[in-house]
Amino acid sequence: MLNKICPLFSWNSTTNITIHQTGNSTIESIRIYNVLGEEVLKSEVKSGKLEEVVDVSNLKNGIYFIEVVAADSQIIRRKLVKE
């Protein structure tokens, strides 16, 4: 698909995740889940932003899953390990 969302993730050790929008689709929301599937963080992205910084400093060390939802309902999921 030409409009497929392909976000790039930058992980700053224990404090922030930066998500850069690439492609033609707009990022709508970012959610982080723990290994039990419980939503531990949700961030709604303001329209038109090409970059979103999510503060994860309050999350405990462990394994998490990040979900990026695009305005056209595409979903990208990645595993994160916070140490």
Buried (B, 14 or more C-beta within 10 A) or exposed (E): EEEEBBBEBEBEEEEEBBBEBEBEBBBBBBBBBBEEEEEBBEBEBEEEEEEBBBEBEEBEEEEBBBBBBBBEEBEBEBEBEBE
